């Protein structure tokens, strides 16, 4: 779940110079953008889960290599 305050600040910065129609409230815009982004985010997570866990047939050696790779950062 996205932090609505962070998204509000993000949208304020990104929409600078863009006139938002007066019949759309800021709260509605923020909430709708968050839900839109979260829908995409969850789809992205599902796709990455399939890839990372080899479509429910995990290659644990490969996963251990990924753990080693990221733990060195």
PyMOL commands that set and color helices and strands:
alter all, ss='L'
color gray80, all
select helices_A, chain A and resi 4-14+26-52+60-71
alter helices_A, ss='H'
color red, helices_A
deselect
rebuild
show_as cartoon
